[in-house]
């Protein structure tokens, strides 16, 4: 099997660029998901810190019961669940991109060794 240097190097270059972009995208999405999770936790803590009047207590109890009814209905998930899923998906994407980059680097190393 012969090695076409031009197309071989273009394929390796493409793999390196794609995997680097994939790592960057995964990192950006992981950061966004982590920020969403943190802001969700802060929002919950802020809600719990507020003092409740009798009217607020009754209003919150009614809202909670409506929320429980809504939980019985099919939905697309809450923002925390979506953020956690986004975090896991982008972790996997980042790992896959890193693997592609490792293989491309190994291939470049083998080519350099063979040419030397």
C-alpha positions as CSV (number, residue, x, y, z in Angstrom):
1,X,0.0,0.0,0.0
2,X,1.4,3.4,-1.0
3,X,1.0,6.5,1.0
4,X,-0.1,9.6,-0.8
5,X,1.6,12.3,1.2
6,X,-0.8,15.1,0.1
7,X,-4.1,13.4,0.9
8,X,-2.6,11.7,3.9
9,X,-1.4,14.9,5.5
10,X,-4.7,16.6,4.6
11,X,-6.7,13.8,6.3
12,X,-4.5,14.1,9.4
13,X,-4.7,17.9,9.4
14,X,-8.5,17.6,9.1
15,X,-8.6,15.1,12.0
16,X,-6.5,17.4,14.2
17,X,-8.7,20.5,13.3
18,X,-12.0,18.6,13.8
19,X,-10.9,17.1,17.1
20,X,-9.6,20.5,18.4
21,X,-12.9,22.2,17.5
22,X,-14.8,19.3,19.1
23,X,-12.8,19.7,22.3
24,X,-13.5,23.4,22.3
25,X,-17.2,23.0,21.7
26,X,-17.4,20.3,24.4
27,X,-15.6,22.6,26.9
28,X,-17.8,25.5,26.1
29,X,-21.0,23.4,26.5
30,X,-19.8,21.8,29.7
31,X,-19.1,25.3,31.1
32,X,-22.6,26.5,30.1
33,X,-24.2,23.4,31.7
34,X,-22.2,23.9,34.9
35,X,-23.2,27.5,35.1
36,X,-26.9,26.6,34.6
37,X,-26.6,24.0,37.4
38,X,-25.0,26.5,39.7
39,X,-27.5,29.2,39.0
40,X,-30.4,26.7,39.5
41,X,-28.9,25.8,42.9
42,X,-28.5,29.5,43.8
43,X,-32.1,30.2,42.8
44,X,-33.4,27.4,45.0
45,X,-31.3,28.6,48.0
46,X,-32.6,32.2,47.5
47,X,-36.2,30.9,47.4
48,X,-35.7,29.0,50.6
49,X,-34.2,32.0,52.4
50,X,-37.1,34.3,51.9
51,X,-39.5,34.7,54.8
52,X,-43.1,33.6,54.1
53,X,-46.2,35.3,55.1
54,X,-49.5,33.3,55.5
55,X,-50.6,34.4,52.0
56,X,-47.2,33.3,50.6
57,X,-47.4,30.0,52.4
58,X,-50.8,29.2,51.0
59,X,-49.9,30.4,47.6
60,X,-46.7,28.3,47.6
61,X,-48.7,25.3,48.8
62,X,-51.2,25.6,45.9
63,X,-48.3,26.1,43.4
64,X,-46.6,23.0,44.8
65,X,-49.8,20.9,44.3
66,X,-50.2,22.2,40.8
67,X,-46.5,21.4,40.2
68,X,-47.1,17.8,41.5
69,X,-50.0,17.4,39.1
70,X,-47.7,18.7,36.3
71,X,-45.1,16.1,37.2
72,X,-47.6,13.4,36.4
73,X,-48.0,14.8,32.9
74,X,-45.3,14.0,30.2
75,X,-42.8,16.7,29.8
76,X,-39.4,17.4,28.2
77,X,-37.6,17.5,31.6
78,X,-36.6,20.4,33.8
79,X,-33.7,22.7,33.3
80,X,-31.5,20.9,35.8
81,X,-32.1,17.6,34.1
82,X,-31.3,19.1,30.7
83,X,-28.1,20.7,32.1
84,X,-27.0,17.4,33.6
85,X,-27.6,15.6,30.4
86,X,-25.8,18.3,28.4
87,X,-22.9,18.0,30.8
88,X,-22.7,14.2,30.3
89,X,-23.2,14.4,26.5
90,X,-20.4,17.0,26.1
91,X,-18.1,15.1,28.4
92,X,-18.5,12.1,26.0
93,X,-18.0,14.4,23.0
94,X,-14.8,15.8,24.6
95,X,-13.4,12.4,25.3
96,X,-14.1,11.3,21.7
97,X,-12.5,14.4,20.3
98,X,-9.4,13.9,22.6
99,X,-9.1,10.3,21.4
100,X,-9.2,11.4,17.7
101,X,-6.5,14.0,18.5
102,X,-4.4,11.3,20.2
103,X,-4.6,9.0,17.2
104,X,-3.8,11.8,14.8
105,X,-0.7,12.8,16.9
106,X,0.4,9.1,17.0
107,X,0.0,8.9,13.2
108,X,2.0,12.1,12.7
109,X,4.7,10.6,15.0
110,X,4.8,7.4,13.0
111,X,5.1,9.2,9.7
112,X,8.0,11.4,11.1
113,X,9.7,8.2,12.3
114,X,9.3,6.5,9.0
115,X,10.6,9.5,7.0
116,X,13.6,9.9,9.3
